[in-house]
């Protein structure tokens, strides 16, 4: 019986995704410097007035890496999870964001493509650990069709996790404004 209760609670707390989602979830908005990929729909969104987040600056391959590699920063955080149908390639999405960030004065601090470059635990850090994305917010796909980009302009940090599945592409985005280091 406790498992049934836990599943019921989880289903209420987890953002609901439908294949017909064509409009942004209530409250979602894009950051002015980070325009979404054409056709993307914000399926989940959360604003945290003051929070902390881990920004990966190298591949994440071990449990130790989960703690030692990312830069720990604090600030105002806007988490957005986008779905794109039909699916776009991670390369196409990454080029879109790379250009937008460069045009708006951001410096890329870390970028990777595929599990061999990003590390076997990158998805765990970003999507499952609650150290980056809030638990239950992002729709998760785990495969080798991924790219990650971390960029910074002054005290604003941007993290993008882009991945392609068979029927959709997903972009998890975190923008931290007024960031300060906690390490």
N, C-alpha and C positions, 0 to 999 in steps of 0.2 A: 503493500500500500504506500509506503513512503516514496518509492520510485515513481508511482503514478502521480502523487502530489507534486514531486519535483518537476516532472515533465509538464504538468499543467501550469505551474508557476513559470517555468522557462518559456513555454509557448506564449504566455501573456507578456513577458518581458522582452522577448526577441522581436525585432522589427519584422513585420510580415512582408514577404516578397511575393508578388504575383507576376506572371509572365506578361500581363497586360499593363503593367505600371508604365504610364506615359507622362505622368506629372511628378514634379518634385514633392517630396514629403514636406509637410507644413513647417515653415520656419527656415528652410534651407536657403542659403544664398551663397554666391560665389565670392571669393576674395578678388578684389579689383586687379591684383597682379597675377592671378592664376586662373585664367578663364578655362572653363571645362572643354573637353573634346566635343566636337559637334555630335549631336544625338545622345549625349549623356543625360541621364535622369538621376537626380539625387534621391536615392532610395532610403537613406538614413542620414541623420545629421544630429550633432550635439555640440553645444557651446559650453565651455567651462571658463568661468571668469578668471580663476586662478587655479592652475593645475600643473602637474609635472609630466614629462614625457621623455623617452629615451630616443635619441637620434642616432641610427647606425652610421658609422663612418668607416666601416670595413666589413668584410664578410663575417657572418655569424655561423660558426660550424660546431660549437660545443656549448655545454651548459656554462662553462666559465666565460665564454664569449658573450653570452646573454647579459652578464653583469659587468664585464670589463671593457667591451668594445664601444658600446653606445655612449654618446655624450648626454648627460642628464641635464635637462634644462627645465625651467619653470616660466610660466607666463600665461597669457590669455590664449586658450586653445580652441580652434574650431575644427572639429572632425567632420568629414563628409565622405560618404560612401556612394559612388556613382556606378550605375550599370549602363552598358551600351549594347544595344541590340540593333542590327546584327553585330557580332563580335568584330572588334578591330584588333590588329596585331599590337603587341606591346611596343614594337619598334615605332609604329605610327603614332601611338599615344605618347611615347617618350619624346619623340621629335617635336610634337606639338608643345609639350610642357617645357622642354629644353629651350625652345625658341622664345616662348612667352616669358620664362624666367630670365633669360639673357637680355631680352628686350627691356625688361623692367628692372635691370640692374642687379640681379642676383648672381652670386658665385656658386657654382656647383661644388660641393664639398665631397660628395661621394655619389657614384653611379655604378650600377652593375646590371648585367643581363644574364639570366639563367642561374640555375642552382650552383653550378660549378664556380661561378664568379661571386654570387650573392651569399653563398653558404647554405648548407642543408638546414639551418635553423632560422633563416631570415623570416620566413613566413610565420613561424612560431612566435618570434619576437614581436613582429608587427601586428599580427592578427589574433593571437591566442594568449599572450602573456599578461595582458592588461597593463603593460609598461608603455605601450604606444596607443593602439586603438582600444577604446573601452570594450569590455567583454560584451558580446552580443550585438555590437554595432555593425561591423563589416560583414558582408557576405564573403565567405572564404572559398577560394579555389587554391589547390596546391598542385603545381606541376612545374615543368621546366620552362614554360612560356611566360616568364615574369621579368620585370625590370623594376628597379628601385632607384630613386633619385632623391638626394637630400641637398638643399640649397639654402643659402643665407644672404640676406641683405640687412646690414646693421643688426638690429635686435629682432628681426623677423626671420623665422626658420620655416621651411616648407619641406614636408616629407611626402613622397608619392610612391605608392605600391601599385603597379599596373600588371594585370595578368589576363590571359585569354583562356577561355574555356570553349567547349564545343558549341554552345548556344549563346554565349554572352562574353563580354569583356568587363572587367571590374577595375575601378580606380578607387583606392582608399587614399584620402588626402588629409593631412594634418597641417594646419597653419598655426604657428605660435608667434604671437606678437608681444613685444615688450619682454622678450626672453632674457633670462639671466642664467648663467651656469650654476649648477648645484654641486658639481664635482670639485 
